[in-house]
Structure formats: C-alpha cells, structure tokens
C-alpha cells in the first residue's frame, strides 16, 4: 500500500527551478509553433525543437533524481515497507 502524501510533502527545493525551466521551455515551444506557421527554415525549427526537448528532458531528470533523494531517502522511508519502496523506485526510474 502506498502512503498518501500531502502536496507540501511532495514539494522539493528543486521544484521552483524546475517550474522556471519548464515555463521557459513553454515560451520556446510557442516560438516554435510561430516559426512553423510563418514558414521558418526547417533547420531553424528543428534546432529550436531540440532546445525545447533538452529543457524538458533536463527538468524531468532533475525531478526524478530529486525524488529519489528526497522521497526515497532514509528519513522518508522509515514508515514504509521495503516492497513499497522498491515498487516506487521501479516506477520512478522508468522515467529516467
């Protein structure tokens, strides 16, 4: 059985930086849409899409690694069974 956490318990110190990075990526993605609609060269569009993709990937990596360190660290797992912890670790690492 998975332990329910309150939203604040799921807050990590990295979340603010991750949100900022994703908001910036959202702005870049909007620019990519505009570039496509305006007929920008495909190489330029691909370059911008790569930048958006990298930003999202890096945000995801930071989130997953922070989750492992924070939510699966010793302080957070003392009230959970080894099976619950292993299941959560298996689930979160699928996204690495």
KELUM-55002 format. One record per atom (N, C-alpha, C, O): residue number from 1; residue in three letters; x, y, z. Coordinates in Angstrom, 1 decimal, m for minus. Each point is the difference from the previous one (the first is absolute). Layout:
REM KELUM-55002
+-----+---------+--------+--------+--------+
| num | residuo |      X |      Y |      Z |
+-----+---------+--------+--------+--------+
| NUM |     ALA |      X |      Y |      Z |
...
+-----+---------+--------+--------+--------+
***
This chain:
REM KELUM-55002
+-----+---------+--------+--------+--------+
| num | residuo |      X |      Y |      Z |
+-----+---------+--------+--------+--------+
|   1 |     UNK |    0.8 |   m1.2 |    0.0 |
|   1 |     UNK |   m0.8 |    1.2 |    0.0 |
|   1 |     UNK |    0.9 |    1.2 |    0.0 |
|   1 |     UNK |    0.9 |    0.1 |    0.8 |
|   2 |     UNK |   m1.2 |    0.9 |   m1.7 |
|   2 |     UNK |    0.8 |    1.2 |   m0.1 |
|   2 |     UNK |   m0.5 |    1.0 |    1.0 |
|   2 |     UNK |   m1.2 |    0.2 |    0.2 |
|   3 |     UNK |    2.1 |    0.5 |    0.5 |
|   3 |     UNK |   m0.4 |    1.0 |    1.0 |
|   3 |     UNK |   m0.4 |    1.2 |   m0.7 |
|   3 |     UNK |    0.7 |    0.5 |   m0.9 |
|   4 |     UNK |   m1.8 |    0.1 |    1.3 |
|   4 |     UNK |   m0.5 |    1.3 |   m0.6 |
|   4 |     UNK |    0.9 |    1.1 |    0.6 |
|   4 |     UNK |    0.2 |    0.0 |    1.2 |
|   5 |     UNK |    0.1 |    0.9 |   m2.1 |
|   5 |     UNK |    0.8 |    1.2 |    0.5 |
|   5 |     UNK |   m0.8 |    1.3 |   m0.3 |
|   5 |     UNK |   m0.8 |    0.0 |   m1.0 |
|   6 |     UNK |    1.0 |    1.0 |    1.8 |
|   6 |     UNK |   m0.7 |    1.2 |   m0.3 |
|   6 |     UNK |    0.9 |    0.7 |   m1.0 |
|   6 |     UNK |    1.1 |   m0.3 |   m0.2 |
|   7 |     UNK |   m1.8 |    1.3 |   m0.5 |
|   7 |     UNK |    0.8 |    0.7 |   m1.1 |
|   7 |     UNK |    1.3 |    0.6 |    0.5 |
|   7 |     UNK |    1.0 |    0.0 |   m0.7 |
|   8 |     UNK |   m1.0 |    0.5 |    2.0 |
|   8 |     UNK |    1.3 |    0.6 |    0.5 |
|   8 |     UNK |    1.0 |   m1.0 |    0.2 |
|   8 |     UNK |    1.2 |    0.3 |   m0.2 |
|   9 |     UNK |   m1.6 |   m1.5 |    0.5 |
|   9 |     UNK |    1.0 |   m1.1 |    0.2 |
|   9 |     UNK |    0.7 |   m0.3 |   m1.3 |
|   9 |     UNK |    1.1 |   m0.5 |   m0.1 |
|  10 |     UNK |   m1.8 |    0.7 |   m1.0 |
|  10 |     UNK |    0.5 |   m0.3 |   m1.3 |
|  10 |     UNK |    0.8 |    1.2 |   m0.6 |
|  10 |     UNK |    0.5 |   m0.1 |   m1.1 |
|  11 |     UNK |   m0.4 |    1.2 |    1.9 |
|  11 |     UNK |    0.8 |    1.1 |   m0.5 |
|  11 |     UNK |    1.5 |   m0.2 |    0.3 |
|  11 |     UNK |    0.3 |   m0.4 |    1.1 |
|  12 |     UNK |    0.5 |    0.6 |   m2.1 |
|  12 |     UNK |    1.4 |   m0.1 |    0.1 |
|  12 |     UNK |    0.6 |    1.4 |   m0.3 |
|  12 |     UNK |   m0.6 |    0.8 |   m0.6 |
|  13 |     UNK |    1.8 |   m0.6 |    1.2 |
|  13 |     UNK |    0.6 |    1.3 |   m0.2 |
|  13 |     UNK |    0.3 |    0.3 |   m1.5 |
|  13 |     UNK |    0.1 |    1.1 |   m0.4 |
|  14 |     UNK |    0.0 |   m2.2 |   m0.4 |
|  14 |     UNK |    0.3 |    0.2 |   m1.4 |
|  14 |     UNK |   m1.2 |    0.4 |   m0.8 |
|  14 |     UNK |    0.1 |    0.4 |   m1.2 |
|  15 |     UNK |   m1.3 |   m0.5 |    1.7 |
|  15 |     UNK |   m1.3 |    0.2 |   m0.7 |
|  15 |     UNK |   m0.1 |    1.4 |   m0.6 |
|  15 |     UNK |   m0.4 |    0.2 |   m1.1 |
|  16 |     UNK |    0.9 |    0.8 |    1.8 |
|  16 |     UNK |   m0.1 |    1.4 |   m0.5 |
|  16 |     UNK |    0.9 |    0.1 |   m1.2 |
|  16 |     UNK |   m0.5 |    0.6 |   m1.0 |
|  17 |     UNK |    1.7 |   m1.1 |    1.0 |
|  17 |     UNK |    0.9 |    0.1 |   m1.2 |
|  17 |     UNK |   m0.6 |   m0.9 |   m1.1 |
|  17 |     UNK |    0.1 |    0.4 |   m1.2 |
|  18 |     UNK |   m0.7 |   m1.5 |    1.5 |
|  18 |     UNK |   m0.6 |   m0.8 |   m1.1 |
|  18 |     UNK |   m1.1 |    0.7 |   m0.6 |
|  18 |     UNK |   m0.1 |    0.0 |   m1.3 |
|  19 |     UNK |   m0.8 |    0.6 |    2.1 |
|  19 |     UNK |   m1.1 |    0.7 |   m0.6 |
|  19 |     UNK |    0.5 |    1.2 |   m0.9 |
|  19 |     UNK |   m0.6 |    0.2 |   m1.0 |
|  20 |     UNK |    1.6 |    0.5 |    1.5 |
|  20 |     UNK |    0.5 |    1.1 |   m0.8 |
|  20 |     UNK |    0.6 |   m0.5 |   m1.3 |
|  20 |     UNK |   m0.3 |    0.6 |   m1.1 |
|  21 |     UNK |    1.0 |   m1.7 |    1.1 |
|  21 |     UNK |    0.5 |   m0.6 |   m1.2 |
|  21 |     UNK |   m1.1 |   m0.4 |   m1.0 |
|  21 |     UNK |    0.1 |    0.2 |   m1.2 |
|  22 |     UNK |   m1.2 |   m0.8 |    1.8 |
|  22 |     UNK |   m1.1 |   m0.5 |   m0.9 |
|  22 |     UNK |   m0.8 |    1.2 |   m0.6 |
|  22 |     UNK |   m0.5 |   m0.1 |   m1.1 |
|  23 |     UNK |    0.4 |    1.2 |    1.9 |
|  23 |     UNK |   m0.7 |    1.2 |   m0.5 |
|  23 |     UNK |    0.8 |    0.6 |   m1.2 |
|  23 |     UNK |   m0.5 |    0.4 |   m0.9 |
|  24 |     UNK |    1.8 |   m0.4 |    1.1 |
|  24 |     UNK |    0.9 |    0.4 |   m1.1 |
|  24 |     UNK |   m0.2 |   m0.9 |   m1.2 |
|  24 |     UNK |    0.0 |    0.5 |   m1.2 |
|  25 |     UNK |    0.0 |   m1.8 |    1.4 |
|  25 |     UNK |   m0.2 |   m0.9 |   m1.1 |
|  25 |     UNK |   m1.4 |    0.2 |   m0.7 |
|  25 |     UNK |   m0.1 |   m0.1 |   m1.2 |
|  26 |     UNK |   m0.9 |    0.4 |    2.0 |
|  26 |     UNK |   m1.3 |    0.3 |   m0.5 |
|  26 |     UNK |    0.1 |    1.2 |   m1.0 |
|  26 |     UNK |   m0.7 |    0.0 |   m1.0 |
|  27 |     UNK |    1.4 |    1.0 |    1.4 |
|  27 |     UNK |    0.2 |    1.2 |   m0.8 |
|  27 |     UNK |    0.7 |   m0.3 |   m1.3 |
|  27 |     UNK |   m0.4 |    0.4 |   m1.1 |
|  28 |     UNK |    1.4 |   m1.2 |    1.2 |
|  28 |     UNK |    0.7 |   m0.5 |   m1.2 |
|  28 |     UNK |   m0.8 |   m0.8 |   m0.9 |
|  28 |     UNK |    0.0 |    0.1 |   m1.2 |
|  29 |     UNK |   m0.9 |   m0.9 |    1.8 |
|  29 |     UNK |   m0.9 |   m0.9 |   m0.9 |
|  29 |     UNK |   m1.0 |    0.9 |   m0.7 |
|  29 |     UNK |   m0.3 |   m0.3 |   m1.2 |
|  30 |     UNK |   m0.2 |    1.3 |    1.8 |
|  30 |     UNK |   m0.8 |    1.0 |   m0.6 |
|  30 |     UNK |    0.7 |    0.6 |   m1.2 |
|  30 |     UNK |   m0.6 |    0.2 |   m1.1 |
|  31 |     UNK |    1.8 |    0.2 |    1.3 |
|  31 |     UNK |    0.8 |    0.5 |   m1.1 |
|  31 |     UNK |    0.2 |   m1.0 |   m1.2 |
|  31 |     UNK |   m0.1 |    0.4 |   m1.1 |
|  32 |     UNK |    0.3 |   m1.6 |    1.5 |
|  32 |     UNK |    0.1 |   m1.1 |   m1.1 |
|  32 |     UNK |   m1.3 |    0.0 |   m0.8 |
|  32 |     UNK |    0.1 |   m0.1 |   m1.2 |
|  33 |     UNK |   m1.2 |    0.1 |    1.9 |
|  33 |     UNK |   m1.3 |    0.0 |   m0.7 |
|  33 |     UNK |   m0.1 |    1.2 |   m1.0 |
|  33 |     UNK |   m0.4 |   m0.2 |   m1.2 |
|  34 |     UNK |    0.8 |    1.3 |    1.7 |
|  34 |     UNK |    0.0 |    1.2 |   m0.9 |
|  34 |     UNK |    0.9 |   m0.1 |   m1.1 |
|  34 |     UNK |   m0.3 |    0.4 |   m1.2 |
|  35 |     UNK |    1.5 |   m1.0 |    1.4 |
|  35 |     UNK |    0.9 |   m0.2 |   m1.1 |
|  35 |     UNK |   m0.5 |   m0.9 |   m1.1 |
|  35 |     UNK |    0.1 |    0.2 |   m1.2 |
|  36 |     UNK |   m0.8 |   m1.3 |    1.7 |
|  36 |     UNK |   m0.6 |   m0.9 |   m1.0 |
|  36 |     UNK |   m1.1 |    0.7 |   m0.8 |
|  36 |     UNK |   m0.1 |   m0.1 |   m1.2 |
|  37 |     UNK |   m0.7 |    0.9 |    1.9 |
|  37 |     UNK |   m1.1 |    0.7 |   m0.7 |
|  37 |     UNK |    0.5 |    1.0 |   m0.9 |
|  37 |     UNK |   m0.7 |    0.3 |   m1.0 |
|  38 |     UNK |    1.8 |    0.3 |    1.3 |
|  38 |     UNK |    0.6 |    1.0 |   m0.9 |
|  38 |     UNK |    0.9 |   m0.5 |   m1.1 |
|  38 |     UNK |    0.5 |    0.7 |   m0.8 |
|  39 |     UNK |   m0.3 |   m2.0 |    0.8 |
|  39 |     UNK |    0.8 |   m0.6 |   m1.0 |
|  39 |     UNK |    1.5 |    0.1 |    0.2 |
|  39 |     UNK |    0.8 |    0.1 |   m1.0 |
|  40 |     UNK |   m0.4 |   m0.1 |    2.2 |
|  40 |     UNK |    1.5 |    0.2 |    0.3 |
|  40 |     UNK |    0.7 |   m1.3 |   m0.5 |
|  40 |     UNK |   m0.6 |   m1.0 |   m0.2 |
|  41 |     UNK |    1.9 |    1.2 |   m0.1 |
|  41 |     UNK |    0.8 |   m1.2 |   m0.5 |
|  41 |     UNK |   m0.1 |   m1.2 |    0.9 |
|  41 |     UNK |    0.1 |    0.2 |    1.3 |
|  42 |     UNK |   m0.2 |   m1.3 |   m1.8 |
|  42 |     UNK |   m0.2 |   m1.2 |    0.8 |
|  42 |     UNK |    1.2 |   m0.2 |    0.9 |
|  42 |     UNK |   m0.2 |   m0.5 |    1.2 |
|  43 |     UNK |    1.4 |    0.8 |   m1.6 |
|  43 |     UNK |    1.2 |   m0.2 |    0.9 |
|  43 |     UNK |   m0.2 |    0.9 |    1.2 |
|  43 |     UNK |    0.4 |   m0.4 |    1.1 |
|  44 |     UNK |   m0.9 |    1.6 |   m1.3 |
|  44 |     UNK |   m0.2 |    0.9 |    1.2 |
|  44 |     UNK |   m1.0 |   m0.5 |    0.9 |
|  44 |     UNK |    0.1 |    0.1 |    1.2 |
|  45 |     UNK |   m1.2 |   m0.6 |   m1.8 |
|  45 |     UNK |   m1.1 |   m0.6 |    0.8 |
|  45 |     UNK |    0.5 |   m1.2 |    0.8 |
|  45 |     UNK |   m0.2 |   m0.2 |    1.2 |
|  46 |     UNK |    0.9 |   m0.7 |   m1.9 |
|  46 |     UNK |    0.6 |   m1.2 |    0.7 |
|  46 |     UNK |    0.9 |    0.4 |    1.1 |
|  46 |     UNK |    0.0 |   m0.6 |    1.1 |
|  47 |     UNK |    0.8 |    1.6 |   m1.3 |
|  47 |     UNK |    1.0 |    0.5 |    1.1 |
|  47 |     UNK |   m0.8 |    0.4 |    1.2 |
|  47 |     UNK |    0.3 |   m0.3 |    1.1 |
|  48 |     UNK |   m1.4 |    1.1 |   m1.3 |
|  48 |     UNK |   m0.8 |    0.5 |    1.1 |
|  48 |     UNK |   m0.7 |   m1.2 |    0.7 |
|  48 |     UNK |   m0.2 |    0.0 |    1.2 |
|  49 |     UNK |   m0.3 |   m0.9 |   m2.0 |
|  49 |     UNK |   m0.7 |   m1.2 |    0.6 |
|  49 |     UNK |    1.0 |   m0.8 |    0.8 |
|  49 |     UNK |   m0.4 |   m0.5 |    1.1 |
|  50 |     UNK |    1.6 |    0.4 |   m1.5 |
|  50 |     UNK |    1.1 |   m0.7 |    0.8 |
|  50 |     UNK |    0.2 |    0.7 |    1.3 |
|  50 |     UNK |    0.1 |   m0.6 |    1.0 |
|  51 |     UNK |   m0.1 |    2.0 |   m1.0 |
|  51 |     UNK |    0.2 |    0.7 |    1.2 |
|  51 |     UNK |   m1.2 |   m0.2 |    1.0 |
|  51 |     UNK |    0.2 |   m0.2 |    1.2 |
|  52 |     UNK |   m1.4 |    0.2 |   m1.7 |
|  52 |     UNK |   m1.2 |   m0.3 |    0.8 |
|  52 |     UNK |    0.1 |   m1.4 |    0.6 |
|  52 |     UNK |   m0.2 |   m0.2 |    1.1 |
|  53 |     UNK |    0.5 |   m0.8 |   m2.0 |
|  53 |     UNK |    0.2 |   m1.4 |    0.4 |
|  53 |     UNK |    1.0 |   m0.1 |    1.1 |
|  53 |     UNK |   m0.2 |   m0.7 |    1.0 |
|  54 |     UNK |    1.3 |    1.3 |   m1.1 |
|  54 |     UNK |    1.1 |   m0.1 |    1.0 |
|  54 |     UNK |   m0.4 |    0.7 |    1.3 |
|  54 |     UNK |    0.3 |   m0.6 |    1.1 |
|  55 |     UNK |   m1.0 |    1.7 |   m1.2 |
|  55 |     UNK |   m0.5 |    0.6 |    1.2 |
|  55 |     UNK |   m1.0 |   m0.9 |    0.8 |
|  55 |     UNK |    0.1 |   m0.1 |    1.2 |
|  56 |     UNK |   m1.0 |   m0.5 |   m1.9 |
|  56 |     UNK |   m1.0 |   m0.9 |    0.7 |
|  56 |     UNK |    0.7 |   m1.2 |    0.5 |
|  56 |     UNK |   m0.2 |   m0.4 |    1.1 |
|  57 |     UNK |    1.1 |   m0.2 |   m1.9 |
|  57 |     UNK |    0.8 |   m1.2 |    0.5 |
|  57 |     UNK |    0.8 |    0.4 |    1.2 |
|  57 |     UNK |    0.0 |   m0.8 |    1.0 |
|  58 |     UNK |    0.7 |    1.9 |   m0.9 |
|  58 |     UNK |    0.8 |    0.4 |    1.1 |
|  58 |     UNK |   m0.9 |    0.2 |    1.3 |
|  58 |     UNK |    0.4 |   m0.3 |    1.1 |
|  59 |     UNK |   m1.6 |    0.9 |   m1.4 |
|  59 |     UNK |   m0.9 |    0.2 |    1.2 |
|  59 |     UNK |   m0.5 |   m1.3 |    0.5 |
|  59 |     UNK |   m0.1 |   m0.2 |    1.2 |
|  60 |     UNK |   m0.2 |   m0.7 |   m2.1 |
|  60 |     UNK |   m0.4 |   m1.4 |    0.5 |
|  60 |     UNK |    1.1 |   m0.7 |    0.7 |
|  60 |     UNK |   m0.3 |   m0.6 |    1.1 |
|  61 |     UNK |    1.5 |    0.7 |   m1.6 |
|  61 |     UNK |    1.1 |   m0.7 |    0.7 |
|  61 |     UNK |    0.2 |    0.6 |    1.4 |
|  61 |     UNK |    0.2 |   m0.7 |    1.0 |
|  62 |     UNK |   m0.2 |    2.0 |   m0.9 |
|  62 |     UNK |    0.1 |    0.7 |    1.3 |
|  62 |     UNK |   m1.1 |   m0.5 |    1.0 |
|  62 |     UNK |    0.2 |   m0.3 |    1.1 |
|  63 |     UNK |   m1.4 |    0.3 |   m1.6 |
|  63 |     UNK |   m1.2 |   m0.4 |    0.8 |
|  63 |     UNK |    0.2 |   m1.4 |    0.5 |
|  63 |     UNK |   m0.2 |   m0.3 |    1.2 |
|  64 |     UNK |    0.5 |   m0.7 |   m2.1 |
|  64 |     UNK |    0.1 |   m1.4 |    0.4 |
|  64 |     UNK |    1.1 |   m0.2 |    1.0 |
|  64 |     UNK |   m0.1 |   m0.7 |    1.0 |
|  65 |     UNK |    1.3 |    1.3 |   m1.3 |
|  65 |     UNK |    1.1 |   m0.2 |    0.9 |
|  65 |     UNK |   m0.3 |    0.7 |    1.4 |
|  65 |     UNK |    0.4 |   m0.6 |    1.0 |
|  66 |     UNK |   m1.0 |    1.7 |   m1.0 |
|  66 |     UNK |   m0.4 |    0.6 |    1.2 |
|  66 |     UNK |   m1.0 |   m0.8 |    0.8 |
|  66 |     UNK |    0.1 |   m0.1 |    1.2 |
|  67 |     UNK |   m1.0 |   m0.5 |   m1.9 |
|  67 |     UNK |   m1.0 |   m0.9 |    0.6 |
|  67 |     UNK |    0.7 |   m1.2 |    0.7 |
|  67 |     UNK |   m0.3 |   m0.3 |    1.1 |
|  68 |     UNK |    1.2 |   m0.2 |   m1.8 |
|  68 |     UNK |    0.7 |   m1.2 |    0.6 |
|  68 |     UNK |    0.8 |    0.4 |    1.2 |
|  68 |     UNK |   m0.1 |   m0.7 |    1.1 |
|  69 |     UNK |    0.7 |    1.9 |   m1.1 |
|  69 |     UNK |    0.8 |    0.4 |    1.2 |
|  69 |     UNK |   m0.9 |    0.5 |    1.1 |
|  69 |     UNK |    0.3 |   m0.2 |    1.2 |
|  70 |     UNK |   m1.4 |    0.8 |   m1.5 |
|  70 |     UNK |   m0.9 |    0.6 |    1.0 |
|  70 |     UNK |   m1.0 |   m1.0 |    0.5 |
|  70 |     UNK |   m0.1 |   m0.3 |    1.2 |
|  71 |     UNK |   m0.7 |   m0.2 |   m2.1 |
|  71 |     UNK |   m1.1 |   m0.9 |    0.4 |
|  71 |     UNK |    0.3 |   m1.4 |    0.2 |
|  71 |     UNK |   m0.7 |   m0.8 |    0.7 |
|  72 |     UNK |    1.9 |    0.4 |   m1.2 |
|  72 |     UNK |    0.4 |   m1.4 |    0.3 |
|  72 |     UNK |    1.2 |   m0.1 |    0.9 |
|  72 |     UNK |    0.6 |   m1.0 |    0.1 |
|  73 |     UNK |   m0.3 |    2.2 |    0.5 |
|  73 |     UNK |    1.2 |    0.1 |    0.9 |
|  73 |     UNK |   m0.4 |   m0.7 |    1.3 |
|  73 |     UNK |   m1.2 |   m0.2 |    0.3 |
|  74 |     UNK |    2.1 |    0.0 |    0.6 |
|  74 |     UNK |   m0.2 |   m0.6 |    1.3 |
|  74 |     UNK |   m1.1 |    0.6 |    0.8 |
|  74 |     UNK |   m0.8 |   m0.7 |    0.6 |
|  75 |     UNK |    0.8 |    2.0 |   m0.5 |
|  75 |     UNK |   m1.0 |    0.7 |    0.8 |
|  75 |     UNK |   m1.4 |   m0.2 |   m0.4 |
|  75 |     UNK |   m0.9 |    0.0 |    0.8 |
|  76 |     UNK |    0.7 |   m0.2 |   m2.1 |
|  76 |     UNK |   m1.3 |   m0.1 |   m0.6 |
|  76 |     UNK |   m0.5 |   m1.4 |   m0.1 |
|  76 |     UNK |   m1.2 |   m0.3 |   m0.2 |
|  77 |     UNK |    2.1 |   m0.7 |    0.4 |
|  77 |     UNK |   m0.4 |   m1.4 |   m0.2 |
|  77 |     UNK |   m0.1 |   m0.8 |    1.3 |
|  77 |     UNK |   m0.4 |   m1.2 |   m0.1 |
|  78 |     UNK |    0.6 |    1.8 |    1.2 |
|  78 |     UNK |    0.0 |   m0.7 |    1.3 |
|  78 |     UNK |   m1.4 |   m0.6 |    0.3 |
|  78 |     UNK |    0.0 |   m1.0 |    0.7 |
|  79 |     UNK |   m1.0 |    1.6 |   m1.2 |
|  79 |     UNK |   m1.4 |   m0.6 |    0.3 |
|  79 |     UNK |   m0.5 |   m0.8 |   m1.2 |
|  79 |     UNK |   m1.2 |   m0.3 |    0.0 |
|  80 |     UNK |    2.0 |    0.0 |   m0.9 |
|  80 |     UNK |   m0.5 |   m0.8 |   m1.2 |
|  80 |     UNK |    0.7 |   m1.3 |   m0.1 |
|  80 |     UNK |    1.2 |   m0.1 |    0.4 |
|  81 |     UNK |   m1.8 |   m0.9 |   m1.0 |
|  81 |     UNK |    0.6 |   m1.3 |   m0.1 |
|  81 |     UNK |    1.0 |    0.0 |   m1.2 |
|  81 |     UNK |    0.0 |    0.9 |   m0.9 |
|  82 |     UNK |    0.9 |   m1.8 |    1.0 |
|  82 |     UNK |    1.0 |   m0.2 |   m1.1 |
|  82 |     UNK |   m0.7 |   m0.2 |   m1.4 |
|  82 |     UNK |    0.5 |    0.5 |   m1.0 |
|  83 |     UNK |   m1.6 |   m1.2 |    1.0 |
|  83 |     UNK |   m0.7 |   m0.3 |   m1.2 |
|  83 |     UNK |   m0.6 |    1.3 |   m0.6 |
|  83 |     UNK |    0.1 |    0.2 |   m1.2 |
|  84 |     UNK |   m0.6 |    0.6 |    2.1 |
|  84 |     UNK |   m0.6 |    1.3 |   m0.5 |
|  84 |     UNK |    1.1 |    0.9 |   m0.6 |
|  84 |     UNK |   m0.2 |    0.7 |   m1.0 |
|  85 |     UNK |    1.3 |   m0.6 |    1.7 |
|  85 |     UNK |    1.1 |    0.8 |   m0.5 |
|  85 |     UNK |    0.6 |   m0.5 |   m1.3 |
|  85 |     UNK |    0.2 |    0.8 |   m0.9 |
|  86 |     UNK |    0.0 |   m2.1 |    0.8 |
|  86 |     UNK |    0.5 |   m0.6 |   m1.3 |
|  86 |     UNK |   m1.0 |    0.2 |   m1.1 |
|  86 |     UNK |    0.4 |    0.3 |   m1.1 |
|  87 |     UNK |   m1.7 |   m0.4 |    1.4 |
|  87 |     UNK |   m1.0 |    0.3 |   m1.1 |
|  87 |     UNK |    0.0 |    1.4 |   m0.4 |
|  87 |     UNK |    0.0 |    0.3 |   m1.2 |
|  88 |     UNK |    0.2 |    0.7 |    2.1 |
|  88 |     UNK |    0.0 |    1.4 |   m0.4 |
|  88 |     UNK |    1.3 |    0.3 |   m0.7 |
|  88 |     UNK |    0.0 |    0.7 |   m1.0 |
|  89 |     UNK |    1.1 |   m1.3 |    1.4 |
|  89 |     UNK |    1.3 |    0.2 |   m0.7 |
|  89 |     UNK |   m0.1 |   m0.5 |   m1.4 |
|  89 |     UNK |    0.5 |    0.6 |   m1.0 |
|  90 |     UNK |   m1.1 |   m1.8 |    0.8 |
|  90 |     UNK |   m0.2 |   m0.6 |   m1.3 |
|  90 |     UNK |   m0.8 |    0.9 |   m0.9 |
|  90 |     UNK |    0.2 |    0.2 |   m1.2 |
|  91 |     UNK |   m1.3 |    0.3 |    1.8 |
|  91 |     UNK |   m0.9 |    0.9 |   m0.8 |
|  91 |     UNK |    0.7 |    1.3 |   m0.4 |
|  91 |     UNK |   m0.1 |    0.4 |   m1.2 |
|  92 |     UNK |    0.8 |    0.3 |    2.1 |
|  92 |     UNK |    0.6 |    1.3 |   m0.3 |
|  92 |     UNK |    1.2 |   m0.2 |   m1.0 |
|  92 |     UNK |    0.2 |    0.9 |   m0.8 |
|  93 |     UNK |    0.5 |   m1.9 |    0.9 |
|  93 |     UNK |    1.2 |   m0.2 |   m0.8 |
|  93 |     UNK |   m0.4 |   m0.3 |   m1.5 |
|  93 |     UNK |    0.9 |    0.0 |   m0.9 |
|  94 |     UNK |   m2.1 |   m0.4 |    0.7 |
|  94 |     UNK |   m0.5 |   m0.2 |   m1.4 |
|  94 |     UNK |    0.1 |    1.3 |   m0.8 |
|  94 |     UNK |    0.1 |    0.0 |   m1.2 |
|  95 |     UNK |   m0.1 |    1.1 |    1.9 |
|  95 |     UNK |    0.0 |    1.3 |   m0.7 |
|  95 |     UNK |    1.4 |    0.6 |   m0.1 |
|  95 |     UNK |    0.1 |    1.2 |   m0.5 |
|  96 |     UNK |    0.9 |   m1.9 |    0.9 |
|  96 |     UNK |    1.4 |    0.5 |   m0.2 |
|  96 |     UNK |    0.4 |    0.0 |   m1.5 |
|  96 |     UNK |    1.1 |    0.3 |   m0.3 |
+-----+---------+--------+--------+--------+
***
